[in-house]
Amino acid sequence: MNGGAGDFYYLDANASEPLRPEALEAMTAAARVGGNPSSVHRAGRAARAVMETAREEMAAIFGATAENCVMTSGGTEANVLAIDALGQGRPILYGATEHDAVRMAASARGGQVIPVDGHGVVRADALAAMLARASGDDAPLVCVMLANNETGVIQPIAEIARLCRAHGARLHVDAVQAAGRMAVDLRELGADSMAVSAHKFGGPKGAGALVLAGDRFFALPPMLAGGGQEQGRRGGTPALPAIAGMAAALVATRRDCADPAYQGRMAGWRDDIDRMARSCGAVVCSGDAPRLPNTTCLVLPHRRAQTQLIALDMAGFCVSAGSACSSGKVARSHVLVAMGMDDLAGCAIRVSLPWSVTAEQVGAFMAAYADMAARLPARAGAR
């Protein structure tokens, strides 16, 4: 990639994937459609056709009905809409390693934290005990992400869904990091809803969806009332080019998710990075747990994450210290703290391989990381 100041390698896909060419093509075509999808004349109908085609394509991939695929501005809006609508009048339980979009929304509504184990996996025994304390009309809304944005750890959602059903609870899944990197089918997960975001799988920024389970229309009180778009569930004129690009990117990722060679190649490169990092004295977070094939979280003890990021950036590599949703701040990871890694939480960086990564880029990164690990002095008290 070229950022205007020389060449660099982009290995921060979990912050935002590079735009897929299929998405750009679909966005360009949709931008030429001038009508408003809510208008009844022929230009409006043409715009509506673009949007409904995109909705149907996404719903088919996610195992949902088109009418229960609600377009949003991104993953945060989809998550908060689900928490507000499905959690209304219910206790809310949420995993300790959730993304801030869920963690902060649930906490603000009095939610309780579900503890996780040392890999960051929700403890089924703790969840079962929390569900047993609630019953009847007070059955909770449970929020658990499918794949963690920092470590890539995949949660056993089907098992969690069975627990929720046994206690009459609802389950919302933040699938923002998982969609496009693994097969995601709402029916197979057994969840009531899930959130996705276009730019995490190679679509444009500013588009996402809340996907609801069931074959019947699911009414939701809207966060944004507006003009009653999305069948009264989300007001505002839809961002037609972004929605078209989102669907096109998702269709493109379906090939990758179904291709064992592609998945094996990604996981192999991730494992190569892990082995190299361990040889440099690093700790691989949740290295023995099921993870996304593109994601690894590396802790270099006594070297602050910010110092590592600066060194790697100067060497031409874009990686991150975890979530990219904190206004550029580098802070101790709440995910690693929840996993019991308090002493290392400030020394972790995340490497997330984009769909366009090459073997050359992976090899160059490994050389740069090894050089950084050898050169950076350990700092007493860095944690």
Summary of the structure (lengths in Angstrom):
residues: 383
radius of gyration: 21.0
end to end distance: 32.3
largest distance: 68.9
contacts: 1363
relative contact order: 0.16
helix: 42%
strand: 15%
